[in-house]
Amino acid sequence: MKSANFSNKYKKYYEAINYLETLGNINGGYRKANIKTHPNPKMFLDRMNDLLNKIGNPEIGFKYIHITGTAGKGSVSSLVHEKLSKTQKSIGIFTSPFVVSTIEKIQVNSKYIDPIVFAELVGTIKPHVDQMILESKYGSPSYFEMIFAIALLYFKKEKCEYVILEVGLGGQYDATNIIKKPIITAITNISLDHTNILGNKLEDIAIDKAGIIKNGSIFFTSEENKKILKIFRDRCTLIGANYNKLNVDKLDYNLRNQLLADSICKSIGVDEVILNAKSILSLPARFEIIKKKPFIIIDGAHNPSKIGSTVFNLSKLKYKDLVLVIAISSDKDWKSMLKIIIPIAKKVYITRFSSAGRQAANPKLLFNYTKKYLRRGSSVYFYSDPIKAYECAIKELTTEDTLLVTGSFYLAGEIRSIYCPEEKILENRNSSIKN
């Protein structure tokens, strides 16, 4: 429960968030559907450009590092941000999604945007949104487009030299792709995700993500599929970009991300001392160990590729039994996710997330499919209340076990807020649980 003083202090911020989150209820505000069948997907870029033109084109003047991929793009973006922030330059980063608080999406030198400044920037943009609602043939900007515009205004205010952009969804028609001259473009890897929007073939997804590659940029990838690499290489040749395929043979998920981040930093002249310094990066809900003995891990893995990475990370820990709390969005490949994670769990707690406007996978289907993949002697339970599911799972732990919360950033956010509520994040402008 928020105190009266706290609620009053951040009243303008919460009003701004409510405004942004409810923009989608305006009839005629076009939202992303299947890119392959959309009659005019370029409209999303046109709308973003229209908004930026109205607010003074804050996107101009930065050195951009643009990163996409199915898995690892958030980790790579944050690793690059961590290293560049040590160069004493002003470094901005825009990431997606957030875990507990919206301000997590916008940082300068490892500090989140001030929530009061956030609210002020929303106020600056509102009149232009009103105009777009009345006059634009594409309707109002989306929530994501608005947050991106706020980030650019903030980076301009903070006089950032470099800006790291993590693509929200796909690449070619993502709002972040309005930038004209990134110095670095990067794609971590390609696997199936957001198939309802990007298509259900790897090649289709690769072509869409390759849309971020621009003329004159230095391009890096840690992808290994030869057919996908040809798509990237051909795009670089066509567009005039410098193609670099990293040798990631026999490297695990974490080392691949580290190599890609280091390669990006090295290409723009980051000092070897900084490159070789041990990373202290700990991202919220990215295989985040919030407690030891027993291990309690919060993880936002929400597709088969990311669940595979989670299972790999678990394999490096020593524990007796895995207790799993899991909820998945309805538009994800939940069957494949369950097939990967369930066989290694001793006890499984199926639940849902309670985020309004987000569709969770049918808990009954999750429950029944989980039974198919349970190993002998394991058990599955269901609670519609995610907090109750988590509390029951904790009661089953011994000091030798591991409790993993995974399957969705929405679920991860709900559980993480127990340890680091939004009030704490807004006050400290970081998400450290140790504060």
C-alpha beads as a LAMMPS data file, in Angstrom:
LAMMPS data file: protein, C-alpha beads

435 atoms
434 bonds

1 atom types
1 bond types

-500.0 500.0 xlo xhi
-500.0 500.0 ylo yhi
-500.0 500.0 zlo zhi

Masses

1 110.0

Atoms # bond

1 1 1 0.000 0.000 0.000
2 1 1 1.428 3.379 -1.022
3 1 1 1.690 6.008 1.694
4 1 1 -0.290 9.223 1.187
5 1 1 2.927 11.260 1.000
6 1 1 4.470 8.934 -1.554
7 1 1 1.339 8.846 -3.713
8 1 1 1.158 12.645 -3.662
9 1 1 4.854 13.004 -4.545
10 1 1 4.481 10.844 -7.642
11 1 1 0.883 11.700 -8.490
12 1 1 1.849 13.340 -11.801
13 1 1 3.929 10.291 -12.739
14 1 1 1.081 7.847 -12.117
15 1 1 -1.292 10.090 -14.038
16 1 1 1.152 10.108 -16.954
17 1 1 1.437 6.315 -16.898
18 1 1 -2.329 5.931 -16.856
19 1 1 -2.594 8.293 -19.817
20 1 1 -0.039 6.292 -21.817
21 1 1 -1.424 2.878 -20.945
22 1 1 -4.966 3.843 -21.951
23 1 1 -4.131 5.387 -25.326
24 1 1 -4.925 2.062 -26.942
25 1 1 -8.649 2.395 -26.239
26 1 1 -9.012 5.121 -28.881
27 1 1 -10.880 3.776 -31.876
28 1 1 -8.859 4.178 -35.069
29 1 1 -5.445 4.014 -33.436
30 1 1 -3.815 1.355 -35.596
31 1 1 -1.803 -1.301 -33.770
32 1 1 0.626 -3.887 -35.085
33 1 1 -0.888 -6.965 -36.693
34 1 1 0.711 -9.596 -38.908
35 1 1 3.471 -7.730 -40.752
36 1 1 3.372 -10.059 -43.775
37 1 1 -0.332 -9.489 -44.405
38 1 1 -0.533 -5.867 -43.246
39 1 1 -1.554 -3.621 -46.187
40 1 1 0.867 -0.852 -45.191
41 1 1 3.317 -1.720 -42.389
42 1 1 5.376 1.369 -43.241
43 1 1 2.599 3.375 -41.581
44 1 1 4.107 2.561 -38.190
45 1 1 7.329 4.328 -39.177
46 1 1 5.385 7.181 -40.795
47 1 1 3.418 7.684 -37.574
48 1 1 6.555 7.627 -35.431
49 1 1 8.232 10.144 -37.734
50 1 1 5.134 12.346 -37.629
51 1 1 5.256 12.405 -33.826
52 1 1 8.984 13.177 -33.763
53 1 1 8.568 15.971 -36.316
54 1 1 5.928 17.549 -34.087
55 1 1 8.118 17.490 -30.968
56 1 1 11.226 18.914 -32.615
57 1 1 13.016 15.821 -33.924
58 1 1 14.858 14.855 -30.728
59 1 1 16.241 11.777 -32.513
60 1 1 18.810 13.879 -34.396
61 1 1 22.393 14.144 -33.177
62 1 1 23.123 10.865 -31.378
63 1 1 25.568 8.082 -32.208
64 1 1 23.231 5.092 -32.317
65 1 1 23.885 1.444 -31.526
66 1 1 20.821 -0.502 -32.697
67 1 1 20.326 -4.078 -31.459
68 1 1 17.725 -6.735 -32.205
69 1 1 17.416 -10.527 -32.131
70 1 1 15.116 -13.153 -30.706
71 1 1 17.048 -13.732 -27.483
72 1 1 19.778 -11.830 -25.681
73 1 1 19.232 -8.382 -27.195
74 1 1 18.395 -6.873 -23.797
75 1 1 21.468 -8.401 -22.196
76 1 1 23.764 -7.291 -25.028
77 1 1 22.301 -3.776 -25.005
78 1 1 22.806 -3.494 -21.253
79 1 1 26.355 -4.877 -21.404
80 1 1 27.257 -2.287 -24.032
81 1 1 25.653 0.426 -21.894
82 1 1 27.578 -0.707 -18.820
83 1 1 30.929 -0.552 -20.611
84 1 1 30.289 2.711 -22.442
85 1 1 29.149 4.348 -19.202
86 1 1 32.656 3.790 -17.838
87 1 1 34.121 6.025 -20.564
88 1 1 32.867 9.168 -18.770
89 1 1 30.596 9.992 -21.695
90 1 1 26.842 10.517 -21.401
91 1 1 25.269 7.254 -22.562
92 1 1 21.551 6.642 -23.028
93 1 1 19.809 3.312 -23.345
94 1 1 16.244 2.461 -24.326
95 1 1 15.167 -1.101 -23.560
96 1 1 12.067 -3.268 -23.688
97 1 1 10.249 -4.625 -21.775
98 1 1 10.277 -3.298 -18.215
99 1 1 9.763 -5.621 -15.241
100 1 1 8.116 -3.570 -12.480
101 1 1 8.195 0.111 -13.424
102 1 1 7.999 1.902 -16.775
103 1 1 11.012 4.069 -15.939
104 1 1 13.219 0.967 -16.230
105 1 1 13.016 1.379 -20.018
106 1 1 14.942 4.670 -20.074
107 1 1 18.405 5.131 -18.518
108 1 1 21.382 7.434 -18.746
109 1 1 24.623 6.093 -17.311
110 1 1 22.866 3.319 -15.376
111 1 1 20.308 5.591 -13.700
112 1 1 16.626 5.490 -14.641
113 1 1 14.823 8.584 -15.839
114 1 1 13.506 10.753 -12.996
115 1 1 9.760 9.955 -12.717
116 1 1 8.961 13.658 -12.269
117 1 1 10.835 14.490 -15.480
118 1 1 9.047 11.571 -17.164
119 1 1 5.677 13.111 -16.268
120 1 1 6.797 16.525 -17.509
121 1 1 7.835 15.075 -20.871
122 1 1 4.481 13.335 -21.246
123 1 1 2.853 16.724 -20.677
124 1 1 5.050 18.200 -23.411
125 1 1 3.903 15.581 -25.910
126 1 1 0.167 15.532 -25.094
127 1 1 -0.886 18.487 -27.293
128 1 1 0.783 16.865 -30.295
129 1 1 -0.982 13.584 -29.601
130 1 1 -4.283 15.473 -29.516
131 1 1 -3.485 16.895 -32.922
132 1 1 -2.576 13.466 -34.316
133 1 1 -5.807 11.938 -33.009
134 1 1 -7.812 14.558 -34.905
135 1 1 -5.703 14.889 -38.049
136 1 1 -3.469 11.861 -38.620
137 1 1 -4.799 9.121 -40.865
138 1 1 -2.960 6.668 -38.616
139 1 1 -4.548 7.834 -35.376
140 1 1 -2.795 8.229 -32.036
141 1 1 0.722 6.947 -31.341
142 1 1 0.972 3.628 -29.548
143 1 1 2.187 3.242 -25.969
144 1 1 5.577 2.009 -27.215
145 1 1 5.945 4.888 -29.654
146 1 1 5.187 7.370 -26.891
147 1 1 7.742 5.846 -24.512
148 1 1 10.341 5.920 -27.273
149 1 1 9.626 9.601 -27.948
150 1 1 9.950 10.353 -24.225
151 1 1 13.292 8.513 -24.164
152 1 1 14.654 10.576 -27.066
153 1 1 13.563 13.834 -25.441
154 1 1 15.274 12.751 -22.229
155 1 1 18.486 11.731 -24.003
156 1 1 18.536 15.150 -25.677
157 1 1 17.994 16.835 -22.316
158 1 1 20.869 14.837 -20.803
159 1 1 23.149 15.643 -23.771
160 1 1 23.857 11.983 -24.563
161 1 1 26.605 11.237 -27.061
162 1 1 25.763 7.561 -27.601
163 1 1 22.298 6.004 -27.507
164 1 1 21.755 2.250 -27.402
165 1 1 18.395 1.158 -28.782
166 1 1 16.960 -2.270 -28.113
167 1 1 14.326 -3.040 -30.725
168 1 1 10.867 -3.564 -29.286
169 1 1 9.534 -6.094 -31.795
170 1 1 11.044 -7.312 -35.070
171 1 1 13.147 -4.660 -36.716
172 1 1 12.110 -3.208 -40.054
173 1 1 8.844 -1.662 -38.864
174 1 1 9.705 -1.188 -35.208
175 1 1 9.397 2.378 -33.949
176 1 1 13.121 2.471 -33.148
177 1 1 13.903 1.959 -36.834
178 1 1 13.214 5.601 -37.678
179 1 1 16.892 6.323 -37.008
180 1 1 18.759 7.080 -40.218
181 1 1 22.474 6.564 -39.552
182 1 1 23.305 4.117 -36.734
183 1 1 27.028 3.567 -36.332
184 1 1 26.483 -0.028 -35.161
185 1 1 23.712 -2.511 -35.973
186 1 1 23.574 -5.951 -34.396
187 1 1 21.397 -9.066 -34.404
188 1 1 21.970 -11.622 -31.665
189 1 1 20.181 -14.616 -33.201
190 1 1 16.986 -15.727 -34.896
191 1 1 14.410 -18.180 -33.589
192 1 1 10.628 -18.344 -33.594
193 1 1 8.864 -15.693 -31.512
194 1 1 6.047 -13.211 -32.144
195 1 1 5.026 -15.487 -35.020
196 1 1 1.536 -13.941 -35.002
197 1 1 3.137 -10.664 -36.125
198 1 1 6.450 -11.501 -37.807
199 1 1 5.516 -14.786 -39.479
200 1 1 6.147 -18.430 -38.661
201 1 1 9.288 -18.975 -40.747
202 1 1 12.801 -18.208 -39.562
203 1 1 13.582 -16.584 -42.899
204 1 1 10.646 -14.170 -42.567
205 1 1 11.728 -13.174 -39.067
206 1 1 15.351 -12.761 -40.194
207 1 1 14.356 -10.519 -43.107
208 1 1 12.279 -8.334 -40.818
209 1 1 15.023 -8.012 -38.199
210 1 1 17.638 -7.351 -40.897
211 1 1 15.660 -4.206 -41.686
212 1 1 17.637 -2.357 -38.992
213 1 1 20.883 -2.718 -40.987
214 1 1 21.661 0.682 -42.503
215 1 1 24.136 2.117 -44.982
216 1 1 27.507 2.821 -43.417
217 1 1 26.861 0.896 -40.214
218 1 1 29.136 -1.792 -38.827
219 1 1 27.018 -4.909 -38.490
220 1 1 27.629 -7.726 -35.990
221 1 1 25.820 -11.005 -35.425
222 1 1 26.286 -14.096 -33.266
223 1 1 23.837 -16.121 -35.384
224 1 1 25.114 -19.463 -36.754
225 1 1 22.420 -20.652 -39.183
226 1 1 23.964 -20.408 -42.660
227 1 1 20.672 -19.580 -44.393
228 1 1 20.011 -16.784 -41.931
229 1 1 23.570 -15.497 -42.219
230 1 1 23.166 -15.276 -45.998
231 1 1 20.135 -13.029 -45.466
232 1 1 22.204 -10.760 -43.223
233 1 1 25.219 -10.771 -45.540
234 1 1 23.093 -10.025 -48.612
235 1 1 21.392 -7.159 -46.785
236 1 1 24.777 -5.698 -45.798
237 1 1 25.994 -5.939 -49.405
238 1 1 22.822 -4.352 -50.750
239 1 1 22.673 -1.544 -48.232
240 1 1 26.389 -0.862 -47.871
241 1 1 27.091 -2.069 -44.328
242 1 1 30.218 -3.717 -42.916
243 1 1 29.312 -7.381 -42.244
244 1 1 30.848 -9.166 -39.227
245 1 1 29.905 -12.698 -38.220
246 1 1 31.315 -13.606 -34.814
247 1 1 32.822 -17.005 -34.116
248 1 1 30.654 -18.315 -31.273
249 1 1 31.355 -22.003 -31.761
250 1 1 31.303 -23.837 -28.405
251 1 1 30.403 -20.654 -26.506
252 1 1 27.449 -20.739 -24.130
253 1 1 24.577 -18.216 -24.190
254 1 1 26.221 -15.845 -21.742
255 1 1 29.624 -15.856 -23.430
256 1 1 27.988 -15.193 -26.813
257 1 1 26.268 -12.130 -25.435
258 1 1 29.514 -10.972 -23.839
259 1 1 31.469 -11.456 -27.090
260 1 1 28.899 -9.519 -29.094
261 1 1 28.859 -6.646 -26.590
262 1 1 32.667 -6.541 -26.441
263 1 1 32.918 -6.586 -30.243
264 1 1 30.542 -3.638 -30.487
265 1 1 32.457 -1.669 -27.863
266 1 1 35.842 -2.471 -29.392
267 1 1 34.688 -1.298 -32.817
268 1 1 33.988 2.191 -31.452
269 1 1 37.282 2.443 -29.604
270 1 1 36.478 1.519 -26.011
271 1 1 39.683 1.104 -24.020
272 1 1 40.987 -2.436 -23.455
273 1 1 41.042 -1.863 -19.697
274 1 1 37.301 -1.243 -19.736
275 1 1 36.686 -4.141 -22.108
276 1 1 38.615 -6.534 -19.885
277 1 1 37.042 -5.374 -16.636
278 1 1 34.708 -7.903 -15.079
279 1 1 31.059 -7.091 -15.651
280 1 1 28.929 -6.480 -12.564
281 1 1 25.749 -6.289 -14.613
282 1 1 22.685 -7.890 -13.041
283 1 1 19.510 -7.313 -15.009
284 1 1 16.096 -7.527 -13.353
285 1 1 14.361 -10.804 -14.213
286 1 1 17.136 -12.091 -16.484
287 1 1 18.019 -15.254 -14.581
288 1 1 18.234 -13.024 -11.547
289 1 1 19.303 -14.829 -8.383
290 1 1 17.622 -12.884 -5.597
291 1 1 18.477 -15.334 -2.831
292 1 1 20.850 -18.230 -2.152
293 1 1 20.393 -21.259 0.096
294 1 1 17.924 -21.947 -1.290
295 1 1 18.319 -20.378 -4.702
296 1 1 15.362 -18.197 -5.659
297 1 1 15.558 -17.073 -9.287
298 1 1 13.300 -14.693 -11.186
299 1 1 13.501 -15.036 -14.942
300 1 1 11.446 -13.437 -17.721
301 1 1 12.155 -16.108 -20.363
302 1 1 9.103 -16.132 -22.621
303 1 1 9.958 -18.179 -25.700
304 1 1 11.588 -21.576 -26.344
305 1 1 14.996 -20.061 -27.113
306 1 1 15.078 -18.103 -23.871
307 1 1 13.773 -21.054 -21.853
308 1 1 16.620 -23.071 -23.357
309 1 1 19.057 -20.450 -22.073
310 1 1 17.411 -20.635 -18.639
311 1 1 17.809 -24.411 -18.524
312 1 1 21.463 -24.007 -19.475
313 1 1 22.020 -21.501 -16.663
314 1 1 20.320 -23.877 -14.215
315 1 1 22.728 -26.616 -15.269
316 1 1 25.605 -24.556 -13.878
317 1 1 24.073 -24.420 -10.386
318 1 1 24.286 -27.139 -7.748
319 1 1 20.918 -27.964 -6.195
320 1 1 18.752 -30.951 -5.350
321 1 1 15.262 -30.309 -6.764
322 1 1 13.772 -27.614 -8.977
323 1 1 10.513 -26.034 -7.854
324 1 1 8.911 -24.143 -10.725
325 1 1 6.347 -21.332 -10.806
326 1 1 5.270 -20.631 -14.362
327 1 1 2.787 -18.571 -16.373
328 1 1 2.963 -17.874 -20.115
329 1 1 1.304 -15.412 -22.485
330 1 1 -1.290 -16.893 -24.815
331 1 1 0.548 -15.739 -27.960
332 1 1 3.755 -17.605 -27.088
333 1 1 4.782 -21.134 -28.071
334 1 1 3.911 -22.422 -24.622
335 1 1 3.835 -26.081 -25.669
336 1 1 7.508 -25.984 -26.691
337 1 1 8.404 -24.014 -23.582
338 1 1 6.782 -26.582 -21.310
339 1 1 8.451 -29.427 -23.179
340 1 1 11.868 -27.877 -22.421
341 1 1 11.452 -26.874 -18.776
342 1 1 8.951 -29.282 -17.170
343 1 1 11.060 -32.500 -17.355
344 1 1 13.690 -31.032 -15.036
345 1 1 11.218 -29.833 -12.376
346 1 1 10.241 -31.742 -9.242
347 1 1 7.235 -29.572 -8.383
348 1 1 5.412 -27.277 -10.795
349 1 1 3.036 -24.460 -9.850
350 1 1 0.961 -23.371 -12.827
351 1 1 -0.482 -19.891 -12.517
352 1 1 -1.245 -16.810 -14.580
353 1 1 -0.181 -13.170 -14.459
354 1 1 -2.715 -10.566 -13.441
355 1 1 -1.677 -7.716 -15.755
356 1 1 -4.770 -6.028 -17.135
357 1 1 -5.085 -6.162 -20.903
358 1 1 -2.568 -9.002 -21.269
359 1 1 -3.838 -12.428 -22.222
360 1 1 -2.374 -15.331 -20.260
361 1 1 -2.331 -18.819 -21.735
362 1 1 -5.254 -20.947 -20.597
363 1 1 -4.163 -22.325 -17.195
364 1 1 -6.170 -25.523 -17.735
365 1 1 -4.267 -26.251 -20.945
366 1 1 -0.944 -25.473 -19.266
367 1 1 -1.868 -27.755 -16.386
368 1 1 -2.817 -30.657 -18.655
369 1 1 0.204 -30.300 -20.937
370 1 1 2.502 -30.110 -17.930
371 1 1 1.302 -33.561 -16.882
372 1 1 2.576 -34.922 -20.224
373 1 1 6.145 -33.831 -19.547
374 1 1 6.465 -34.440 -15.802
375 1 1 9.080 -36.975 -14.849
376 1 1 8.042 -39.833 -12.564
377 1 1 7.601 -38.760 -8.951
378 1 1 7.047 -35.094 -9.806
379 1 1 3.844 -33.152 -9.205
380 1 1 1.892 -30.205 -10.587
381 1 1 -0.431 -27.726 -8.838
382 1 1 -2.533 -24.791 -9.950
383 1 1 -3.315 -21.438 -8.329
384 1 1 -5.067 -18.614 -10.159
385 1 1 -3.410 -16.140 -7.788
386 1 1 0.294 -15.828 -8.795
387 1 1 1.316 -14.555 -5.359
388 1 1 -0.396 -17.529 -3.725
389 1 1 1.361 -19.895 -6.150
390 1 1 4.695 -18.333 -5.246
391 1 1 4.037 -18.470 -1.503
392 1 1 3.065 -22.144 -1.709
393 1 1 6.168 -22.917 -3.767
394 1 1 8.424 -21.256 -1.185
395 1 1 6.945 -23.442 1.557
396 1 1 8.077 -26.521 -0.367
397 1 1 11.717 -25.444 -0.558
398 1 1 14.613 -26.906 1.355
399 1 1 17.975 -25.120 1.537
400 1 1 19.265 -27.555 -1.120
401 1 1 16.567 -26.743 -3.691
402 1 1 16.046 -24.056 -6.346
403 1 1 12.875 -22.070 -6.924
404 1 1 12.486 -20.653 -10.436
405 1 1 9.827 -18.158 -11.505
406 1 1 9.665 -17.987 -15.300
407 1 1 7.600 -17.976 -18.493
408 1 1 6.645 -14.295 -18.646
409 1 1 7.973 -10.845 -17.830
410 1 1 4.515 -10.036 -16.461
411 1 1 4.755 -12.860 -13.924
412 1 1 8.379 -11.977 -13.187
413 1 1 7.346 -8.384 -12.500
414 1 1 4.588 -9.367 -10.087
415 1 1 6.885 -11.601 -8.058
416 1 1 9.855 -9.239 -8.203
417 1 1 7.733 -6.390 -6.855
418 1 1 7.489 -8.334 -3.571
419 1 1 11.221 -7.725 -3.108
420 1 1 11.562 -4.409 -4.946
421 1 1 8.240 -2.511 -5.174
422 1 1 7.773 0.330 -7.624
423 1 1 7.933 2.878 -4.803
424 1 1 11.526 1.846 -4.141
425 1 1 12.420 1.974 -7.849
426 1 1 10.983 5.466 -8.275
427 1 1 12.835 6.748 -5.213
428 1 1 16.210 5.193 -5.998
429 1 1 15.972 5.249 -9.806
430 1 1 17.371 1.752 -9.979
431 1 1 16.035 -1.774 -9.451
432 1 1 18.564 -3.158 -7.017
433 1 1 16.982 -5.473 -4.468
434 1 1 19.941 -4.873 -2.138
435 1 1 19.133 -1.192 -1.606

Bonds

1 1 1 2
2 1 2 3
3 1 3 4
4 1 4 5
5 1 5 6
6 1 6 7
7 1 7 8
8 1 8 9
9 1 9 10
10 1 10 11
11 1 11 12
12 1 12 13
13 1 13 14
14 1 14 15
15 1 15 16
16 1 16 17
17 1 17 18
18 1 18 19
19 1 19 20
20 1 20 21
21 1 21 22
22 1 22 23
23 1 23 24
24 1 24 25
25 1 25 26
26 1 26 27
27 1 27 28
28 1 28 29
29 1 29 30
30 1 30 31
31 1 31 32
32 1 32 33
33 1 33 34
34 1 34 35
35 1 35 36
36 1 36 37
37 1 37 38
38 1 38 39
39 1 39 40
40 1 40 41
41 1 41 42
42 1 42 43
43 1 43 44
44 1 44 45
45 1 45 46
46 1 46 47
47 1 47 48
48 1 48 49
49 1 49 50
50 1 50 51
51 1 51 52
52 1 52 53
53 1 53 54
54 1 54 55
55 1 55 56
56 1 56 57
57 1 57 58
58 1 58 59
59 1 59 60
60 1 60 61
61 1 61 62
62 1 62 63
63 1 63 64
64 1 64 65
65 1 65 66
66 1 66 67
67 1 67 68
68 1 68 69
69 1 69 70
70 1 70 71
71 1 71 72
72 1 72 73
73 1 73 74
74 1 74 75
75 1 75 76
76 1 76 77
77 1 77 78
78 1 78 79
79 1 79 80
80 1 80 81
81 1 81 82
82 1 82 83
83 1 83 84
84 1 84 85
85 1 85 86
86 1 86 87
87 1 87 88
88 1 88 89
89 1 89 90
90 1 90 91
91 1 91 92
92 1 92 93
93 1 93 94
94 1 94 95
95 1 95 96
96 1 96 97
97 1 97 98
98 1 98 99
99 1 99 100
100 1 100 101
101 1 101 102
102 1 102 103
103 1 103 104
104 1 104 105
105 1 105 106
106 1 106 107
107 1 107 108
108 1 108 109
109 1 109 110
110 1 110 111
111 1 111 112
112 1 112 113
113 1 113 114
114 1 114 115
115 1 115 116
116 1 116 117
117 1 117 118
118 1 118 119
119 1 119 120
120 1 120 121
121 1 121 122
122 1 122 123
123 1 123 124
124 1 124 125
125 1 125 126
126 1 126 127
127 1 127 128
128 1 128 129
129 1 129 130
130 1 130 131
131 1 131 132
132 1 132 133
133 1 133 134
134 1 134 135
135 1 135 136
136 1 136 137
137 1 137 138
138 1 138 139
139 1 139 140
140 1 140 141
141 1 141 142
142 1 142 143
143 1 143 144
144 1 144 145
145 1 145 146
146 1 146 147
147 1 147 148
148 1 148 149
149 1 149 150
150 1 150 151
151 1 151 152
152 1 152 153
153 1 153 154
154 1 154 155
155 1 155 156
156 1 156 157
157 1 157 158
158 1 158 159
159 1 159 160
160 1 160 161
161 1 161 162
162 1 162 163
163 1 163 164
164 1 164 165
165 1 165 166
166 1 166 167
167 1 167 168
168 1 168 169
169 1 169 170
170 1 170 171
171 1 171 172
172 1 172 173
173 1 173 174
174 1 174 175
175 1 175 176
176 1 176 177
177 1 177 178
178 1 178 179
179 1 179 180
180 1 180 181
181 1 181 182
182 1 182 183
183 1 183 184
184 1 184 185
185 1 185 186
186 1 186 187
187 1 187 188
188 1 188 189
189 1 189 190
190 1 190 191
191 1 191 192
192 1 192 193
193 1 193 194
194 1 194 195
195 1 195 196
196 1 196 197
197 1 197 198
198 1 198 199
199 1 199 200
200 1 200 201
201 1 201 202
202 1 202 203
203 1 203 204
204 1 204 205
205 1 205 206
206 1 206 207
207 1 207 208
208 1 208 209
209 1 209 210
210 1 210 211
211 1 211 212
212 1 212 213
213 1 213 214
214 1 214 215
215 1 215 216
216 1 216 217
217 1 217 218
218 1 218 219
219 1 219 220
220 1 220 221
221 1 221 222
222 1 222 223
223 1 223 224
224 1 224 225
225 1 225 226
226 1 226 227
227 1 227 228
228 1 228 229
229 1 229 230
230 1 230 231
231 1 231 232
232 1 232 233
233 1 233 234
234 1 234 235
235 1 235 236
236 1 236 237
237 1 237 238
238 1 238 239
239 1 239 240
240 1 240 241
241 1 241 242
242 1 242 243
243 1 243 244
244 1 244 245
245 1 245 246
246 1 246 247
247 1 247 248
248 1 248 249
249 1 249 250
250 1 250 251
251 1 251 252
252 1 252 253
253 1 253 254
254 1 254 255
255 1 255 256
256 1 256 257
257 1 257 258
258 1 258 259
259 1 259 260
260 1 260 261
261 1 261 262
262 1 262 263
263 1 263 264
264 1 264 265
265 1 265 266
266 1 266 267
267 1 267 268
268 1 268 269
269 1 269 270
270 1 270 271
271 1 271 272
272 1 272 273
273 1 273 274
274 1 274 275
275 1 275 276
276 1 276 277
277 1 277 278
278 1 278 279
279 1 279 280
280 1 280 281
281 1 281 282
282 1 282 283
283 1 283 284
284 1 284 285
285 1 285 286
286 1 286 287
287 1 287 288
288 1 288 289
289 1 289 290
290 1 290 291
291 1 291 292
292 1 292 293
293 1 293 294
294 1 294 295
295 1 295 296
296 1 296 297
297 1 297 298
298 1 298 299
299 1 299 300
300 1 300 301
301 1 301 302
302 1 302 303
303 1 303 304
304 1 304 305
305 1 305 306
306 1 306 307
307 1 307 308
308 1 308 309
309 1 309 310
310 1 310 311
311 1 311 312
312 1 312 313
313 1 313 314
314 1 314 315
315 1 315 316
316 1 316 317
317 1 317 318
318 1 318 319
319 1 319 320
320 1 320 321
321 1 321 322
322 1 322 323
323 1 323 324
324 1 324 325
325 1 325 326
326 1 326 327
327 1 327 328
328 1 328 329
329 1 329 330
330 1 330 331
331 1 331 332
332 1 332 333
333 1 333 334
334 1 334 335
335 1 335 336
336 1 336 337
337 1 337 338
338 1 338 339
339 1 339 340
340 1 340 341
341 1 341 342
342 1 342 343
343 1 343 344
344 1 344 345
345 1 345 346
346 1 346 347
347 1 347 348
348 1 348 349
349 1 349 350
350 1 350 351
351 1 351 352
352 1 352 353
353 1 353 354
354 1 354 355
355 1 355 356
356 1 356 357
357 1 357 358
358 1 358 359
359 1 359 360
360 1 360 361
361 1 361 362
362 1 362 363
363 1 363 364
364 1 364 365
365 1 365 366
366 1 366 367
367 1 367 368
368 1 368 369
369 1 369 370
370 1 370 371
371 1 371 372
372 1 372 373
373 1 373 374
374 1 374 375
375 1 375 376
376 1 376 377
377 1 377 378
378 1 378 379
379 1 379 380
380 1 380 381
381 1 381 382
382 1 382 383
383 1 383 384
384 1 384 385
385 1 385 386
386 1 386 387
387 1 387 388
388 1 388 389
389 1 389 390
390 1 390 391
391 1 391 392
392 1 392 393
393 1 393 394
394 1 394 395
395 1 395 396
396 1 396 397
397 1 397 398
398 1 398 399
399 1 399 400
400 1 400 401
401 1 401 402
402 1 402 403
403 1 403 404
404 1 404 405
405 1 405 406
406 1 406 407
407 1 407 408
408 1 408 409
409 1 409 410
410 1 410 411
411 1 411 412
412 1 412 413
413 1 413 414
414 1 414 415
415 1 415 416
416 1 416 417
417 1 417 418
418 1 418 419
419 1 419 420
420 1 420 421
421 1 421 422
422 1 422 423
423 1 423 424
424 1 424 425
425 1 425 426
426 1 426 427
427 1 427 428
428 1 428 429
429 1 429 430
430 1 430 431
431 1 431 432
432 1 432 433
433 1 433 434
434 1 434 435
